[in-house]
């Protein structure tokens, strides 16, 4: 499973996921993109890639979208972004 997540980062999917989140106005696209980013960033290499391509902008945007009920996902992703593993 971790191998698949590492492969996501090697093929630049992190950049595409961040871009999709920032550009999409659709709730489900944002929801599933944020979930995949969170899960992918458990792998340290993906974590670093995500920070380089602008994940922090995404996390800030998520925390300000209370009506989308995505605060929990953004906080979980920020813990991963901080180098901690989500349990």
N, C-alpha and C positions, 0 to 999 in steps of 0.2 A: 504494500500500500504506500509506504513512504517512497519507494522507488518511483511509483507513478507520479507522486507529487513533485519529486525532483525533476522528472521528465517535463512536467508542465513548465517549470522555470527555464529549463534548457532550451525550450522551443519558443521563448519569448511570449508565452501565453499570459504572464503576469502583466506585461505592458498592455496587452489587448483587454484583459479584464478590467484594469484600472481605467482605460480609455472608455470602455463600454459603460462602466458605472458613471463616469463623469458626463458622457454625452447622451445617455438615455434618459427619457422622461417617464418611462414605464416602470411601474412599481415592481412587477415581477422580475424584470431585468435587473433592477437595482438589488432586489432581495437575493436572487440566486447568484449574482456576481459577488456580492459581499460575503455570502456563505462560502463560495469557492475560494475567494481571496483569503479568508480566515483559515480555512482548512489547508490551503497550499502553503501558507506562511509558517506552518509548523516546521517545515524544513528550513534550516538556517539559511541556505543559499537563496531560497525564494524570498525569505524575509529581507535579506539585503537587496535583492533585485526590486522588491516591492517598494522599499524606501527610496531607492534611486529613481524609480519612475513616478513617484508622487503619491504613494499610499497615504501619507499623512494628510494631504489635502482631502482625500476621500474620507478618512476617519473624522476629520473636523466637520465635513459636510454631513456625515451620518449622525453625528451627535447633535446637530442643529435641526434635524428632521424628526422631531418628536412625533408628529402625526403619522409618520411612516413606521413607527414602532421598531426602529432599527438600532436603537441606542445599545441594546445588549450585544448585538453583533459587532458594533464598532468598538465597544469597550473590550470585548474578547479579542478582537484583532489588534487592538492597541497593546494588550498584554503580550501577544505574540510578537508584535513589532518591537517591544521592549526587550525581547530576548527570553522571556519567560514562556513556558509551555502551558497551554490551556489544559485543564483537567477534564 
